[in-house]
Amino acid sequence: MPAAYTNLYLEKGATYNTTITLDDVYGDSYNLIGYTASSQFRKSYYSANATATFITSINTSNGSISLSLTAATTANIAPGRYVYDTTITKTSSGEVTRILEGIVDVSPSVTR
């Protein structure tokens, strides 16, 4: 399955949540039993360190993956554009599949 491309928009100092729903070629929920998910973003593809790592959780009943960041985490991210991706790993074989990638836009905050 090739990675989908979508941009994410988050606000500095605010809690962030989004859900990715995976479907198979027949439109049925993708079976995520036995998988883990991970997702990070960085200033560039070549940055040595991640700017942030999303908290991920998998809902095996509907084939969805939740990505979230706490308000405390987003408060420490400089406004700007970043690159991200999300991968799933099949625990039995270690096979890694990139399912989503794109740009993360972080907007500044006025309220402190």
C-alpha positions, 0 to 999 in steps of 0.5 A: 500500500503506497503512503497517502499524502496529507497536510496536518495543521496544529496550533502552538499551545493547543492539544492536537488530535487526528484519526487516520482510517485505513481501508483495504482494496475492497473498502473494508477496515484494514486489519491492524491486529498485531501492528504498532504505529509510530509517527514523528515530525522534523524540520527537514527530511535530513534533521537528526532529531525529531521535533515531536513524536505523536502519541499513537493508538490503534483501534483494531475494531475499525482500522484506525490510528489516532495521532495526538500531541499534548498542549504542553508538547505543542507549546514547545514547538516553534511555528513553521513548516515541518515534514512528517510520516506515519508508519505501521509495523507488523510485530510478528515480522518487523515489516514496516509500512509507511502509510501517511506523509506530508507537511505539518504547519504549526501556527503561532499562539497569542494567548499565553 
